[in-house]
């Protein structure tokens, strides 16, 4: 990206910020770029975007002295000053200090709210951008043509009110965006990057404003991530990693202290397979975790919300276990397959969350067709390890047992059925595990995740 040269008059109102530094310019441009994608073309100055970002990012940002503020930056100075002196900002900065992605979300959301509120208060006339307007919101660059003290005091008070409301509304969105980022970024090291989210702020904010996403994440928040335990699948390997100790006669894994034993005693323990050995293992990959989620009309409402939250919890589990994640909605027909790789690309989780939130309950139910389609999906891949197909449904549809058993065997997959406030004897017979969810609370959700 070609750096933007900031003219002297475009400098902001924070002390110690190099407004020509490429990183500083980059972050300001990212804020403006996200605002443009959310609201369309906006004539905001780059220095304002930089000032707002670093007001959240820095532990103790310092304003320039009032006497050093140019006339066309007075309104910008008042806005930043009002935000920094608001007691509520201390609660927000616990999450934004030295966190560039969260600071970016706060800066974008805050500026968007400020513009909306100023438009509502009729302070958007004469937007000139680049600080050229006298009173405009677009450049936030002047104190107004009317220099009377009363008008000035009214304007100052209105700016404080706007900043206060914008800060609180932006903080709510930032909290929701943080939850989305945690899901999208993954659990293990190396699965995400803050630079990626700085470029995707507009997508994260749109998801944070989605009512369905808010309800799903609220339910998911009842499942602490430390409760979503990963199963570790290992195979014994003499040259693997050390896991503990065991008894045996494999001299290649002999604990050195055994060599000090008297020869007769050593030979006796060797003959009885009782020598102390290192236990060494190598991790073995799981097959895909495949979710089949019933979206028929009877699932609409609380059932669908609970099932979607469980699906996201299972996605987190798949990330922890380093296994591919597949998902299909189905009613009378299976819907398009969503696939997230073992080491997911950074945008895949955002698209997964958006897709899950968008689907509504409607249509009939064909469970047999959905399971066979899932088996075909698994079988097409070069998967040698056992896969798990988790079926979330309330359907009492009769299923074709012989066909499903053959399909499961051919794809080397296990069927785990979660009946949501219902029962299906046919599925119970062919499922490796069968669970009935009645209360649709976090305890039952954890039971599913731990299957």
N, C-alpha and C positions, 0 to 999 in steps of 0.2 A: 504494500500500500504506500503510495507517495505521500510523504509528510506534508502537512499544511503549514505554511509560514504564517505565524500570528503577528499581525502588525501591532505596534506599540499601543495604539488606542484600544486594541481588542484584549488587552491583558485583563485578568479578573481582579477580584478583591481579596484574595487570600495571600498572606505573606509567606514567602519561602517556596512558592510553586514556580517552577520553570515552565512557563506557558509555551515555550518553543521546543521542549524536550519531546522526542518522537513518541515515547510511551504515554506521556501526558496527553499529547494530541490524539493518539490512538484511542484512549479511553473516552475522551470527549466526543470523538467522532462516532464511537460505538453507541453512546447515549443518544446522540442526534439521529443516528441511523435507526435505532429501535423506535424512537418517537415517530419518525417518518413512516415506518411500517405499521404502527398502531393508529396514527391519526392522519396520515397523508403528509403533504408538504407543510413543514413548519419553519417559520423564519426566526429561529432562536440563535443567539450568538453562541459560538463555540466556547468562549470563556465562561459563560453561565453554566454550560453542561459540565465543564471541568470543575468549576467551583462546587457545584452540588455533589458531584462524585467524590471529590476529596474531602468534603465536609463530613461524609460518612466514613470514608476509608481511613483517614488519619485519626490517631488517638486524640490529639489536641490541635485542631486547625486554628490558626490565628488570623484574624481580619487585619487588613491594613488600617492605619489610623484614619479616622473620618476626614481629616484635613487633606489627606493625600488621595481621596477618591475623586476622580473626574466627575463633572456634572452629569455626563451621560451614563454613569455607572451607579448613581445614587440609589435608584430603585433596585438594582441588582444587589447592592450592598445591604439595603434594608431587608430584602428577602432572605439572603444568606444569614444575616444577623438574627432575624426573627427565628429562623430554623435552629440556629446554634444555641440560642438562649432559651429555647423551649425545654422545660424539665423532662419532657417525654423522650427527647432525643437520646438521653443517656440509656434508656431501656432498649432503644433501637440499636445503638452503637455497640452493644454487647455482641451482636451478631454480625456487624458490618466491619468493624475495625480489622484492617489487614486482610479482609476477605473481599477480593475484587469482584467476584460474581454476585455476591449478595449486595455489595455497594452499588453495583451496576443496576440491579433490579430496583433498589430503593431510589436511585437517582432518576431512572426512567419513570417509575410510577409516580414519584413525588412531582416531577416537572409536569407530567401529564395532568395530574390532579390540580396543580396550580393554574395551568392554562384553562382547564374547564371551569374552575371557580372564578377566575378573573373574567372570563367571558360572561358568566352568570351575573357578575357585579358590574358589567359594562366597562371594564378596564382594558379592552382589547383594541381600542381605536388607535390608528396610526402606527400599526406594526411595521417597523422598518428593518428589523434584523440588524445584526452586527452592532447593536447598541446605538443606532442612529435615530431611533424615535425619541420623542420627548417624554411620552408617557406610556408608550405601547407595551403590550405584553410580549409581542414577538421578540423584541430585543431586550425588554425589561431594562431600559436604559436611561430613564429620566425621572424627575419628580413631579412633572406636570407643569403646565404653563402658569397656572394660578399659584402665585407665590405667597398668598395670604396664609398666616399661621394656622387659622382654623381649618382651612382646606388641607393643609399639610398634615395636621394632627389627625384629621379624619382618614386621610390616605394611609398614614402610618398604622393606625389602628386596624384598618381594613386589611392591610398586608399581613399583619400579625394574625388576624383571624383566618385568613386564607392559608397562611403557612401552617398554622396549628391544625386545621382540618385536613389539609393535604398530607401532612406528616402522619397523622393517625390512620387515614385511609390507606396510604401507601404502605404503612407498617403491616396492616392486615394482609395486604396482597403479598408482601415480601415474605411473611411467615408461611403462607401457603406455597409460594414459589420455592421456598427453601425445602419444603417437604417433597415437592416434585423433583427438585434437583437431586435430593438424596436417593430417590428411587431411580432416576435416570442415570446418575453417576455410578451407581453400583456400590457394593459393600467392600470389595477387596481393593488393594492398592493397584493402580495402573488401569482402572476401568473407567476413568473419567478425567476431565480437564476443565479447570475454571475458564481457560481461554475459550473453550467450546461454548460454554454457557454465556459468556459475554457476547458472543455472536448470535445466540439464540434467545436473548432476553425477551423479545416480542412473542416468541412461541410459548415460553414458560409463563409469561404474564397472561396470555390468552387462556391457557389451561387453568391458571390460578383463578380466573374469573368465571370459569365454567361451573355452574351450580352442581352438576353431577359429579365433577371431579372433587369439589369441596366435600360433598357427602360421602364419597368413596374414601377419601383420605381421612375424614373424621372417624369413620368406622375402622379404617386400617390403623389409625393411631392408637387404638386399644390393644394392638398386638406389638409390643416392644420388639425391636429387631433382635435383641439378645435371646428372645424366646423362640425365634425362628432358627432352629438349630440345623446345621448342615450335617448330613451323614457322610462319613468318610469311608470309601471303599478301597481296600488295599489288597495286595497279593504278596505273599512271602517271596523274598528275593535276597539271596546271600549278599548281594552287593547293593542293597537298598539303603534307606535311611534308618537310623537307630530309633526304635520305638520302646524298647524295654529289654527285659531279660527272660530267658526260658531255659529249660533243661533239655539236653539232647546229646548227640555224639558228633555233630558237624564241627570238625576241627577248624574249619575256615572261619567260624564265628566264635571261637573260643575266647572267653574272658581271660586276660593275661594272668590273673591271680591263680587260676587253676594249674598253671605250669609249675607253681611252687609246691604242689602237693607231692608227697612221697610216691614213687613210681607204682608201688603195689596199689595204693589207694586210688591213684589216677586211672590205672588200668581197670580197676573195679568199677569206678563211676562211668568209664567209657563203655564197658560191657553192658552196664545197666541203663545206658542212655540218660545219665544223670549229671553230666558235666554242665557247668554254668556257661550259657552261651548268650551272645547278643541276639536280640530279636530284631530282624531287619525286614523292612517292607518297602514296597513301591506303590504309590497311589495308582488306582485304576479308575478310568473314566466311566461315568454313568452314561446310559443312553439318554435320549431326549425325554424331557418332562412335557407331556402333551396334555393340554386342557381342552376338554369339550364342554362348552357352556351353552346350556339350553336357553334360547331366547323366545320361546313360544309365549303366547298371550297370557297363559296362566302364571308365568314367571315374573310378569311385570310388577313393579313396586318393591316391597321390602325384600322379597326373595332375590330379585335381580341385583339389588344393591349389595346384599350380603355376598352373593356369588361373585360379583365383580371385585369386592374387597379381598375375598379369599384368593381369587385369581392373581391379584397383584402380590399378595403374600407368598404365593407359590412361585411367582416370578423372582422375588427376592431370594427364596430358597434355591432356585435353579442357579442364580448368580453365585451364591455361596458354594454350591456343589460343582460349579464350573461345568454345567451341562447345558445343552441347547434347550431352548424353550419354544414350544409350538402352541398355537391356540386357534381354535375355530369356534365361532358361534354356529348354532344350528337351530332350525325349527323343523319344518317339513323337508327342508333341503339344507345341506351344509353350506356355510358361507366361506368367503376366501380365507386361506390359511395365512396366519401371521407367524413369522419365524424370527427368533432372536438367537444369534449365534452364541457359542460357548464364551467367547470373548466379544461381547456386543459392541457394535459401532455406536458412537455417541448419540446419534439421532434416533436409534431404534426404540429405545424406551419411551421417548416422548411420543413417537407415533403409536406405540402400543397403548399408552395411557389415553391418548386422544381417541383411538379406535374403541377402546373399552367403554369410555364415557359416552360415546356417540350412539351406540347401539341401544335400541329400545325393544321392549318385549312385544311380540306380535306373531301371529301364524300358528300352525299346528305343530305336531311333534313326530319325528321319525328317528328313533334312537338307533335302530339297527343300521340304517344307512349312514348315520353319523359315525358310529364306531368303526364300521368297515372302511369308510373314507379315511379315518384316522390311522387305521392299520396300514392302508395303502401309502399314506404319507410317510409313515415311519419306515416301511419296507423299501421305499424308493431310495432312501439314503443308505450309505455304506455303514450301517450301525451293527456292530457285533455284540454290544452289551445290551442288557435287558432295558427296555424302555418302559415307562409308566404312563398310562393313559388315565387321566382323572376326569371322570364324567360328573358334571354338576347338573342335576335335573330334578324336577318334581313330577316327571312324567310317569304314568302308569301304562305306557304303551307296551304291547306285547312285542317281544324281540325274538329274532330267529337264532336260537341257541347254537345249532350246528354250524351255521355260517359264521357266526361271531367267534366261536371256538377255533375254527380253522383259520380265520383271519388273524387272531391273536397269536396262534402258534406259528404261522408263517412269518409274522413280523417280529417274533421274539418279544412280545409286549405283555405286560400285566394290566388288567383292568381294575381300577379303583373307583368304586361308585359312591357318590355322595348324594343321597336322596334328601331333598329339601322339603320337609313337611309332607312326606309321602312314603310309599313303600312299593317295591316292585320285586316279587318273588323270583321272576325270571332273571333279573339282573343279579339278584343275590346269589343264585346258583353259579353263575359264570364269572363272578367278580373275585379277584384275589382278596380284596378287602372291601367291606361294605359298611357304610356309616349312614345313620339317619340323623339329620339336623332338624331340630324342632324349634328351639328357642331363637336361633339365628343370632347368637351373641358371640363375644370374643372367645369364650371357652370352647364352644363348638368349632369356631374357626381354627383355633390352635390345634384341636384334635385332627382336623383335616390336614393342616400343614405338617403335622408330625407323623402322618401315615407313612 
